[in-house]
Amino acid sequence: MSILDRFSLRGKIALVTAGAGPQFGQSISEALVEAGATLITASRSLERNQEYAESLRSRGYDAHGLSVDIEDVDSINTLHDEVRRRFGRCDILVNSAISREGTKTGFELQTPEIWRHSAAGDFVGLFAICQKFVLSMAEQGGGSVINISSIYGVVSNDPSLYEGTTMRQAPTYNFIKAGMINYTRHIACYYGKQGVRANCISPGGFFNNQPEPFLKEYCRRVPVGRMLDNEDIKGAVVLLASDAGRYITGHNLMVDGGWTCQ
Ligand SMILES: NC(=O)c1ccc[n+]([C@@H]2O[C@H](COP(=O)([O-])OP(=O)(O)OC[C@H]3O[C@@H](n4cnc5c(N)ncnc54)[C@H](O)[C@@H]3O)[C@@H](O)[C@H]2O)c1
């Protein structure tokens, strides 16, 4: 088999949480279908996921929309059972959803309530969805879990980056994303012998028409000189999802234009 064939995801079933999201969600979903996988995208709005799946089908890909609320373990269990019933298995799980409620305010305005809200989706929900799908993957003989962390799971934010804007960075985000990286390593260590690989991708900031002072400062500091766009994460997703990455597990792949290398 040639190396390019090893990147193929033909015949694989891939589930992406928040796979219809306009930033990373759609980039990840497109990467998977372009590489040949059958895609299932799920977040709270069934309609939104079905519409996005329909748009991919109209481009000739195999895609399906389901729903899940990562703050609700029953909903995670229902999604798992539905995926198994309709598709027979899940080979690739990408956790991209994030409950943004906990990440909207800076340190001084945060409350225990905000942390509890964040915990429901981004700690308990992440634990629960991984547990459910990893155990199924182990039973079926293998699979690949990809958790979307962030540069801010590895380093913290420089407050001067936000000067001249109303942007605030929440400490919950650093907590969630750092914990995710080591939780992923735990899965890699315990389930590798059953064929399950687990990795993180830690992207840098996605260009989203942020305020000019922030953009200028971000681009000045990042070695590649620009923010991330919707093509930049695709190669990392396919590498970690496919047989081309079969000896890569427990890794946190920085897709950050060099942000954390300096
Ligand atoms: N945007 C960035 O610059 C950036 C940088 C690094 C990492 N990331 C990470 O990438 C991932 C995607 O981020 P984004 O900025 O593309 O997404 P986003 O913040 O625009 O959207 C979050 C997504 O999560 C879904 N979601 C929210 N609460 C949910 C719930 N309770 N149940 C199910 N789904 C829920 C939403 O529907 C939405 O699609 C996140 O994990 C984020 O932390 C983003």
The ligand as a Tripos MOL2 file, in Angstrom:
@<TRIPOS>MOLECULE
LIG
   44    48     1     0     0
SMALL
NO_CHARGES

@<TRIPOS>ATOM
      1 N1        -11.8230   29.4210   17.2720 N.am      1 LIG1
      2 C1        -10.5550   29.3610   17.6320 C.2       1 LIG1
      3 O1         -9.7550   30.2780   17.4080 O.2       1 LIG1
      4 C2        -10.0470   28.1160   18.3230 C.ar      1 LIG1
      5 C3         -8.6640   28.0100   18.5640 C.ar      1 LIG1
      6 C4         -8.1700   26.8550   19.1470 C.ar      1 LIG1
      7 C5         -9.0210   25.8300   19.4720 C.ar      1 LIG1
      8 N2        -10.3600   25.9630   19.2370 N.ar      1 LIG1
      9 C6        -11.2290   24.8370   19.6060 C.3       1 LIG1
     10 O2        -11.8430   24.3130   18.4400 O.3       1 LIG1
     11 C7        -13.1150   23.7780   18.7740 C.3       1 LIG1
     12 C8        -14.1630   24.4020   17.8710 C.3       1 LIG1
     13 O3        -14.1270   25.7870   18.1020 O.3       1 LIG1
     14 P1        -14.8360   26.8350   17.1580 P.3       1 LIG1
     15 O4        -14.2910   28.1750   17.5530 O.co2     1 LIG1
     16 O5        -14.7420   26.3700   15.7690 O.co2     1 LIG1
     17 O6        -16.3340   26.6410   17.6180 O.3       1 LIG1
     18 P2        -17.3580   27.7070   18.1880 P.3       1 LIG1
     19 O7        -16.9310   28.2490   19.4990 O.co2     1 LIG1
     20 O8        -17.6750   28.6580   17.0850 O.co2     1 LIG1
     21 O9        -18.6130   26.7970   18.4090 O.3       1 LIG1
     22 C9        -18.7100   25.8230   19.3950 C.3       1 LIG1
     23 C10       -19.4890   24.6820   18.8090 C.3       1 LIG1
     24 O10       -19.8610   23.8070   19.8900 O.3       1 LIG1
     25 C11       -21.2430   23.5240   19.8080 C.3       1 LIG1
     26 N3        -21.7850   23.3830   21.1580 N.ar      1 LIG1
     27 C12       -21.8340   24.3240   22.1330 C.ar      1 LIG1
     28 N4        -22.4140   23.8330   23.2380 N.ar      1 LIG1
     29 C13       -22.7530   22.5440   22.9400 C.ar      1 LIG1
     30 C14       -23.3960   21.5130   23.6640 C.ar      1 LIG1
     31 N5        -23.8160   21.6890   24.9280 N.pl3     1 LIG1
     32 N6        -23.5760   20.3150   23.0570 N.ar      1 LIG1
     33 C15       -23.1680   20.1090   21.7860 C.ar      1 LIG1
     34 N7        -22.5440   21.0540   21.0390 N.ar      1 LIG1
     35 C16       -22.3410   22.2520   21.6190 C.ar      1 LIG1
     36 C17       -21.8830   24.7100   19.0820 C.3       1 LIG1
     37 O11       -23.0780   24.3090   18.4240 O.3       1 LIG1
     38 C18       -20.8000   25.1350   18.1150 C.3       1 LIG1
     39 O12       -20.9150   24.4450   16.8740 O.3       1 LIG1
     40 C19       -13.3640   24.0960   20.2460 C.3       1 LIG1
     41 O13       -13.0810   22.9640   21.0170 O.3       1 LIG1
     42 C20       -12.3790   25.2280   20.5100 C.3       1 LIG1
     43 O14       -11.9930   25.2870   21.8440 O.3       1 LIG1
     44 C21       -10.9000   27.0700   18.6640 C.ar      1 LIG1
@<TRIPOS>BOND
     1     1     2 1
     2     2     3 2
     3     2     4 1
     4     4     5 ar
     5     4    44 ar
     6     5     6 ar
     7     6     7 ar
     8     7     8 ar
     9     8     9 1
    10     8    44 ar
    11     9    10 1
    12     9    42 1
    13    10    11 1
    14    11    12 1
    15    11    40 1
    16    12    13 1
    17    13    14 1
    18    14    15 2
    19    14    16 1
    20    14    17 1
    21    17    18 1
    22    18    19 2
    23    18    20 1
    24    18    21 1
    25    21    22 1
    26    22    23 1
    27    23    24 1
    28    23    38 1
    29    24    25 1
    30    25    26 1
    31    25    36 1
    32    26    27 ar
    33    26    35 ar
    34    27    28 ar
    35    28    29 ar
    36    29    30 ar
    37    29    35 ar
    38    30    31 1
    39    30    32 ar
    40    32    33 ar
    41    33    34 ar
    42    34    35 ar
    43    36    37 1
    44    36    38 1
    45    38    39 1
    46    40    41 1
    47    40    42 1
    48    42    43 1
@<TRIPOS>SUBSTRUCTURE
     1 LIG1         1 GROUP 0 **** ****
